[in-house]
Amino acid sequence: MGLLISILITFLVIVLVLYLVQRLPLDGRAKQIVQAIVLVIGIISLLKYLAVF
């Protein structure tokens, strides 16, 4: 049960950070780069919870 909660919290943090990046006054290219970085970090942390790494 704790694993599921950890995965859910990680997913919600990723969504929240992506939303906050959308609100930043950056140009489109910088916004895409930041979103890609957030997604990569988020996917790696989710895979860590699933014991892939």
C-alpha positions, 0 to 999 in steps of 0.5 A: 500500500505504501508503494502505491501511495509513493507512486501516486504522490510522485505522479501528482508532484510531476503534474503540479510541476508541469502545471507551474512550468506552464505558468512561468513567463518563459518563451516556448522553447525554454518551456519545452526544455523544462517540461522535457527535463521534468518528465525525464526526472519524473519517469526515472523516479517512478521507475525507481519505485517500481524497482527497475533501477 
